[in-house]
Amino acid sequence: MKDKSKYIAIFIKSFSMDKKKFNEKIKYNDIPEWDSIGHMTLMSDLEDGFNISIDTDDIIEFSSFKKGIQILKKYKIT
């Protein structure tokens, strides 16, 4: 994933995470910040950061960092 560093940066910023606590195995509700409100913040930040519009089905399916990589490929984010 060419845009992976940008994806990670958006992920960390969206959840106000310490970079040291980030790992690629993170899933929805693994951290208190990734609740329903945090999820929508992440989606909005991804849309702004990559200049895309994420479909509702993809927002619902976006359940982990790794799943996000698969979903973003649909939007030509590699």
KEKE-3310 file (N, C-alpha, C; in steps of 0.2 Angstrom, whole numbers, plus 5000, padded with zeros to 4 digits):
npx = (5004:5005:5000:5000:5007:5001:4988:4990:4994:4983:4974:4980:4979:4965:4960:4967:4979:4993:5008:5016:5007:5000:4995:4994:4985:4973:4956:4939:4932:4943:4950:4945:4943:4939:4924:4907:4906:4920:4922:4915:4922:4935:4931:4927:4939:4947:4940:4942:4956:4960:4953:4940:4924:4916:4907:4891:4890:4903:4908:4901:4907:4920:4929:4941:4959:4966:4955:4951:4962:4959:4946:4949:4956:4946:4944:4954:4965:4981)
npy = (4994:5010:5022:5020:5025:5038:5034:5027:5039:5047:5038:5038:5051:5053:5046:5052:5045:5039:5037:5026:5017:5012:4999:4987:4978:4983:4984:4989:4996:4991:5001:5014:5026:5022:5021:5023:5037:5040:5032:5038:5050:5045:5040:5052:5059:5051:5052:5066:5067:5058:5063:5057:5049:5039:5024:5020:5006:5002:5010:5004:4991:4993:4988:4986:4990:4983:4978:4990:4994:4985:4990:5003:5001:4999:5012:5016:5019:5015)
npz = (5000:4995:5000:5013:5024:5025:5028:5040:5048:5047:5054:5067:5070:5070:5081:5091:5095:5104:5095:5098:5103:5093:5082:5069:5071:5076:5080:5078:5093:5101:5107:5118:5111:5098:5096:5091:5088:5086:5075:5065:5064:5060:5047:5041:5042:5033:5021:5019:5019:5008:4998:4994:4994:5005:5003:5011:5015:5015:5026:5036:5036:5039:5050:5055:5056:5046:5038:5033:5024:5014:5010:5006:4994:4985:4982:4975:4982:4986)
capx = (5000:5009:4998:5000:5010:4996:4983:4992:4994:4976:4971:4983:4976:4958:4959:4972:4983:5001:5011:5019:5002:4997:4997:4990:4979:4968:4949:4934:4931:4949:4952:4939:4942:4936:4917:4903:4908:4927:4922:4913:4928:4939:4928:4927:4946:4949:4937:4946:4963:4961:4948:4936:4918:4916:4900:4888:4891:4910:4908:4899:4911:4926:4929:4948:4964:4967:4949:4951:4966:4955:4941:4952:4958:4941:4944:4961:4970:4985)
capy = (5000:5016:5027:5017:5030:5043:5030:5027:5045:5049:5034:5040:5058:5053:5044:5055:5040:5039:5033:5020:5012:5010:4993:4986:4973:4986:4983:4993:4995:4989:5006:5018:5031:5019:5020:5025:5043:5040:5029:5043:5054:5042:5040:5059:5061:5047:5056:5072:5065:5055:5066:5052:5048:5032:5022:5018:4999:5002:5013:4999:4985:4996:4986:4985:4993:4979:4979:4997:4993:4982:4994:5009:4999:5000:5019:5017:5021:5009)
capz = (5000:4994:5004:5020:5029:5026:5031:5047:5051:5048:5059:5073:5072:5071:5088:5096:5098:5104:5089:5101:5105:5087:5079:5063:5072:5080:5078:5081:5100:5104:5111:5119:5106:5092:5097:5085:5086:5084:5069:5060:5064:5056:5040:5038:5041:5028:5015:5018:5018:5002:4994:4992:4997:5006:5003:5018:5016:5017:5032:5041:5035:5041:5057:5058:5052:5040:5033:5030:5018:5008:5008:5003:4988:4980:4980:4971:4987:4986)
cpx = (5004:5007:4997:5002:5005:4990:4984:4992:4987:4972:4973:4979:4969:4956:4964:4976:4990:5003:5014:5014:4998:5000:4992:4985:4973:4961:4945:4932:4937:4951:4946:4938:4938:4929:4914:4905:4915:4927:4920:4919:4933:4937:4929:4935:4949:4947:4941:4953:4965:4957:4944:4929:4916:4908:4898:4890:4898:4911:4906:4904:4918:4927:4936:4953:4965:4961:4949:4956:4962:4950:4944:4954:4953:4941:4950:4966:4974:4991)
cpy = (5006:5021:5025:5022:5035:5040:5030:5034:5048:5044:5036:5047:5057:5051:5047:5050:5042:5035:5026:5015:5010:5003:4991:4981:4976:4985:4988:4991:4992:4994:5010:5023:5028:5017:5022:5032:5044:5037:5034:5048:5052:5042:5047:5061:5057:5051:5062:5071:5063:5058:5061:5052:5041:5030:5020:5011:4998:5005:5008:4993:4987:4994:4985:4989:4989:4979:4985:4997:4990:4986:5000:5007:5000:5008:5021:5020:5014:5009)
cpz = (5000:4998:5011:5025:5030:5029:5039:5051:5052:5054:5066:5075:5073:5078:5093:5099:5099:5099:5092:5102:5099:5085:5074:5065:5076:5076:5081:5089:5104:5109:5112:5114:5100:5094:5091:5083:5083:5077:5063:5059:5059:5048:5037:5037:5035:5021:5014:5016:5011:4996:4990:4996:4998:5007:5010:5020:5018:5024:5037:5041:5038:5048:5059:5053:5045:5035:5030:5024:5012:5005:5004:4996:4983:4978:4977:4976:4988:4991)
residu = (MET:LYS:ASP:LYS:SER:LYS:TYR:ILE:ALA:ILE:PHE:ILE:LYS:SER:PHE:SER:MET:ASP:LYS:LYS:LYS:PHE:ASN:GLU:LYS:ILE:LYS:TYR:ASN:ASP:ILE:PRO:GLU:TRP:ASP:SER:ILE:GLY:HIS:MET:THR:LEU:MET:SER:ASP:LEU:GLU:ASP:GLY:PHE:ASN:ILE:SER:ILE:ASP:THR:ASP:ASP:ILE:ILE:GLU:PHE:SER:SER:PHE:LYS:LYS:GLY:ILE:GLN:ILE:LEU:LYS:LYS:TYR:LYS:ILE:THR)
# end
